[in-house]
C-alpha cells in the first residue's frame, strides 16, 4: 500500500512541476486508500483509490487519473448530481471533461471513448442527450465507475452528512476560488494553455444561456427554506402564524404552453428536452396545460418516471394568460412554480398568484414587462 501511495505522490509532484494548474489543485485532495473502490473516486475532499488498481497503472496514467478527478471537482460535479442516476451521471461528467484532458495530452487509465457530439457541453445537457444509455457490464469500474478513469461521488460534510443546497453552493464556490488561484499561479509560470484558461473563465464567470437561467429558477423554487405562503398549518390551528418549511423536493410544477400559433413544434421539442433534463433531478409532479384564449384539452400530469416530456401544440386562437392560473386556483394547487412558454403577445394577465412564475418568451415580438414574475428570452 505504501508503494502505491508513493506512486500517487510522485505523479502529483510531476503535475506540480509540469502542469502547475493541475498540481496546485491536486494538493487540495487527501489520499485515501479504498480497496473496495475497484478504481478511484473523488468527493471533492479526497482522492480514494484501490491500491491494486493503482499498482497496475503507469506513472503517466496516474497523472491522468489525478487530472481527471481534479476536473470533476473544479466543475463541481460532486455537488450537481441531484437525483440523477449515479452511473449515468458519471458517464456524462466524464464526457464533459475527458475531451479537455485528451486535448491537454493526458494519458487516462482507460480508453475515454470520446463522443464528439458531447464536446463543449455541460454534464447536465450530456446526461439528457444520453437518454436511457446504461454502462456496459464489463466497463471499467462497473456501476460505480463506468468510465474506468475514476468516479465522482456526491460531496459529504465533515461528519459524512449529505450536503444541503447552501452547503453545495459553498462547496462549489470554494472550488471556484481554488480554480482562480491555480490559474493565476500557472499563468505566472507561463504555463496556462488557452483551453484551460477558457475553462476557468467559463466556470468562474459563466455566460448563462436561457436554459441555464431556467435551471436556476427551478432550483431556487426547490430551495429548502422557510416560506410564509402557505403558513405552517400545524401551528395555525393553535393560533400561531408561523412559516412553513419548503422541501428540497418540488411539491409540483405547472407548465403552461401558449398554443395560439406562436410556438411551433420544433420549439416545443427543444423546450421539452431542456425542461426534462432539469426535472430529472427532482422527485416531483409536472402538470402541463395548453392554452390559447382558453384551455385546450385536459391538463397532462407527468412524474419523473414519465420523462422526457412530449409536448404537442393544440389550439390556434387568440391568447389569454388567465385560464391556467384560474384552473390552478380552482384545483386548490400550491405549485412550487409555474413556467409559461409564450411569445407574450397578450395583455390579459391575472393578478399575482403568490407563487413563482417564469415567462419563457419565444420570438422577438415587442412586449411590455409582465406585472409579475421573471422573464427569460428563448432563442427561436
N, C-alpha and C positions, 0 to 999 in steps of 0.2 A: 504493500500500500504506500510505503514511503517512496518507492521508486516512481510510482505513477504520479504522486503529488509533486515530486521533483520535476517530472516531465511537464506538468501543467505550469509550474512556476517558471521553468525555463522558457516555455512558449510565451508566457506573459512578459517575461523580460525581453524576449525578442520583439514583441509588439511595441514595448516602450521605446526601444531603440529605433526600429524600422517603421513603425506605424504609430506615432505618438498619440494620434487621435484615439485609436482603439486601446492603446496601452494605458492612457490616463483613465479611461472608463473601466478597464478591466480591474483596476485597483479597488473599485467600489464593491466587487463581488467577493464574498468569502467562500473559500473552497470547502466543500462538504462531501466526504466520501459517502456514497449511497449504493451499495452493491445490488440493491433491488431495482435500480433505475433502468438497467439494460443499456442505456446510452448516457445521456446527460440532460440536465434541465436547469432552468433559472426561474426564480420567482421575484426577481428584482433586487434581492438581497444576497442570495447565494448562487454559486455555481455547483450544483450537485452532480456527481459523476460516479459511474460504475468503474472501479479500478481495473477490472478485467478488460472492459471495452477500451479504456484509455491505453492500456498496455499494447493493444494491437494496432494503434494508430501511429502514423509517422508524426514527426515534430511539426511539419507543415499542416497536417490535418488537425492537430491540436490547436495550432494558431487559428485555423479556420473555425474551429469549434468556439474558441473564445470570441472571435469577431461575430459569429452567428448569434450567440447568446447575448452579447453586448447590444447588438442592434434590436433584438427583441425588447430589451429593457429601454433603450433610447426611444423606441417608438411606442413605449408604454403598452405593449401587447399584454403584459401581465395584469393590467387593470382595465382592459377594454372588452373582455370576452362577453360579459353579461351572462345571459342564459344560453348562449350558443353552444353547440356540441363541441366538446374539448378537442377531440381528434381532428374534426374538420377545421376548427379554428387554428390548430397547429399547422395544418396543410396550407391554409390561406395566409397565415402570417409568414410562413416560410417563403411562399411565392412573393410576398411583399418585400422581403429583404434579400433573398438569395441572388436576384438579378444584380443588385448593387455589389454584393460580395464577390461574385464571379467577375464582374467588371473591374473590381479592385485587384484581381489576381489571386484571391484566396483559394486554397485547396480545401474543400469541405470533406468531412469524413465519409459522406455517402453521396452518390450521384444526386444533384439537386433537382433534376427533372424539371427544368425551367419551361414554363409555358409562356410564349411571347404575348398572348392576349392579356396576361396579368401584369405586364411590365408597367411601372409607374402608377399602379393603382393601390388604394388603401386596402388594408386587410378586410374591412367590413364589406367593401364592394366585391372583392375577390370571393369572399365567403358566399355571398349571394349568387354570384355568377357560377360558382361550383355546383349549385343546385343540391342534389342528393348524393353527390360524389362521396364515396366511402374509401378509407385507406385499404390498400391491398393487404391481405392477411400476412404476406411474407415481407412487407416493407419494414425497413429499419428497426425502430423500437416498438413495433406493434402499435396498439391503440394509444399508448402514452406518448410516443414519439414517431408518428407515421412517416415523417420525412427522413428520420435516421441521422439527423445532423444536430440534435439537441433540442429538447422540447421547451416550451414556455408554459409555466404553471401560473395559476392565479396568485397574485400577491397576498401576503398574510401580514397581520400585525405582529408586534414584538412578542406577543403571547400566543401566536399561532391562530389568532381570530380572523374571521372573514372581514375584509375591509368594507366599510360603508362608502357611500358616494363621496362624502367630503374627504375621507382618507384616501380614496382612489385619486381624486383630483390633486391632493397634496403630493402623493407619490409620483404622479405624472409630472407635476411641477418641479419636484426635486431632481428628476432626471433631466428636465429641460435645462435647469441651472447647470448641472454637471456637463451636459452636452455642450452648452455655450462655453464653459470654461475649457473643456477638452479641445474644442475647435480653436479657441484663442491660443492655447498652448501649441497646437500643431501648426497653426498659421505662423506663429512666432519662430518656429523651427523651419519654416518654409516647406512644410510637408502636410498640406491640406488640399487633396485633389478637388477639382471643381465639382464633381458629382457629390462628394461628401459635403462640401460647403453648401451645395444646393439642398441636400437632405436636411442639414441642420437648419437652414433658413425656413424650409417648409414645416419643420416640427416646431421651431421656436416662434415663428411668425406665419402661421398657416393662412393661406388665402382660402377663405371659406366659400365653397360653391353653394348654390341654393339647397342642395340635398344635405350638406353638412349642417346648414342652418336649421333645416327641418329636423335633423337628428338631435341637435342641441335643444330644440323646442320640446321634442318628445321626452328627452332625458330630463329636462328641467321639470316637466309635468310629473315625472316619476320620482322626483326627489323625496327623500324620507325626512319630512319636516312637519311642522305644525301649521294647521290652517284653521281659520275661524269659519270657513264655509265649506262643509257644514260644521256646526259646533259639535262638541263631544256629547252624543246623546246619553251616554251613561250618567254624566253629571247634570245634564239639562233637566232630567227628571227630578233632581234634588234641588233645583233652583239655582244652580251654578252655570254660568255661561262661559265655558272653557273651550279652548281649541281642540280639535281632533287631530290625531296623528295620521298623516298621509303616508300610505305604504309605499315601499320601493316598487312593489308590483302595481302596474297600472290597473285601476279598477275597471275602466272601459274607455275605449277611444271611439269617437264617432267621426266618420269621414263623409263629407257631402261632396257630390260631384255635379257641377253645372252641366246640364245636358241641353242647353239652349242652342247648341250648334257651334259653340265657340271652342270646344275641346274635341279634337279628333282622336281616332283610335290609337294612332302611334303615340300621341302624348299620354293617353290613358295607360298604355302598356308600359311606357318608361316610368311614369309616376308610380304605377302599381309595383313595379320591380323595386324601385327605390324604397317605397314605404314598407314593402315586405322585408327587405334587408334590415330595416330599422326595428320593425316589430318582432323579428325573430328573437331579439334579445329579451323580450318580456313575456311574462305569463299574463295574458290579457284577452279581452274580447274586443273585436273590431266590428262596428256596425256601419255599413255603407248605405248611404241614402242618395238616390238620384233625384234631381230636381231641376225643372226649368222655371215656369211660372207657378208650378205646383209639383208636389212629389209624384214621381213616376214609379209605379210598381211597388212591391213590398220591400222594405229595407232588408238587406242581406247581413247575416251575422256570421263572422269568422272567428276561429280561435287560432292560436299559433300553429296547431296541427294542420290547419287548412291552408297555410301559406304555401306557395306565393299567391297573392291576391290576383284575381282576374276581374278586370273592370270592363264593362260594356256600356256604351252610351245608349240612352233611350230618351225619347222626347224630341225637342226641337223648337219649342215655343219661346216665349219671352223669358225673362229672368226675374225671380223674386227670391231674395235670401231668407225670407221669414219662415216658410213652411218647415224646414228641417229643425229650426230652433223651437217652433211650436210643438212639433212631434216629440222632441226630447222632453219638453216640459209636460206634455200630456202623458208620456210614459213614466214620468217620475224619475227620470235618469239623472245621475250626477256624474257625468263623464269626466275623466282626467283632462281631456281636451277635445276640441273639435278642429279638424283640418278641412278647409273648404277649397276645393280645386275649381277655379273660375277665372274668366277674363275680367271680372269685376265691372262689367258694363251694366251696372244696376244701381239704383238709388234707394231701393226698398229694403232697408235694414231693420232688424228687430231691435229691441232695447238690449243693452249689455246683459248677457245671460249669467254673468258671475263666475264663469269658468274660462280657462284659457282658450283662445281662438286664434288659429293661424290661417290667414288668407294666402293660399298658394296661387299667385297670379300668373296666368299664361297669356302670352301675347303682349303687344305694345299699345293696347287701347288706352288713351289718356283718361285717367280717373282720379278723383279726389281721394284723400286718405279716408279709410273707413272710420266710423265713430268709436270703434273699439277693436282690440286685437292687434296682432302683428302681421306684417306683410312680407313675403319673400317673392322675388321675381324668378319665375321658372322659364328658362330659355325654351323657345319653341323651335 
